[in-house]
Amino acid sequence: MCQYVKLLTLLLQDAVIANFEYWSEFVLRIQRDEARRPKALQDWFGQSRIPSLFCLRLRGNWRIGEQQEWALAVQQFPMKGVTPMSEEAPLQASSLMMMLGIEISAVRVGADSELTLLLADGRILTVEGINEEWGESWFLELPVDDPDRDQWSIVCDSQGHISGRFPGIS
């Protein structure tokens, strides 16, 4: 698990939230400026291609800020999701719109695999590591059209176990 958390941190820290999509889940497109690539990534992968754009799928419960503040914000937000959309999906979408272009200052993964992204503007996005609805809680992958899509992923399953694949690991 440790190597996956280290890689996740290197790939996401100092990257920006470039875009997002909503299907039956939110997908953040996170892009790193190649001029700011951490030396540790280059040391780890050498001359191998290191993609600069990744998709972070948020499948488990997630929020912006502290849990109690988020629950209150969901309650007060004038729009609510309609089945099969979650009640909080409109607030989540609105919040993500305001986060586009914001840099990720730090990445943390807790003991229960809760993923926390600390943003440059002070906001905190937290994705629970354990959930009952999906097979995964969160995962990082390449976009569908990337030629190396099958070589890169970091997955937190619904029980909080983190695994993945990337070049050089067998």
URNOR-V341191 format. One record per backbone hydrogen bond with DSSP energy under -1.0 kcal/mol. CO is the residue of the C=O (numbers start at 0). NH is the residue of the N-H. Records with the same first field share a line. If there is no record, write none. Layout:
CO->NH, NH
This chain:
0->4
1->5
2->6
3->7
4->8
5->9
6->10
7->11
8->12
11->14
14->103
15->17, 30
16->100
18->28
20->26
24->22
25->57
26->20
27->55
28->17, 18
29->53
30->15
32->35
33->36
37->40, 41
38->42
39->43
40->44
41->45
44->47
51->31
53->29
54->140
55->27
56->138
60->127
62->125
65->69
66->70
67->71
68->72
69->73
70->74
71->75
72->76
81->84
85->88
86->80
87->91
88->92
89->93
90->94
91->95
92->96
93->97
95->98
98->101
101->16
102->119
103->13
105->117
107->115
109->112
113->109
114->126
115->107
116->124
117->104, 105
118->121
122->118
123->64
124->116
125->62
126->114
134->157
136->58, 59
137->155
138->56
139->153
140->54
142->145
145->148
147->150
152->164
153->139
154->162
155->136, 137
156->159
157->130
160->156
162->154
164->152
165->168
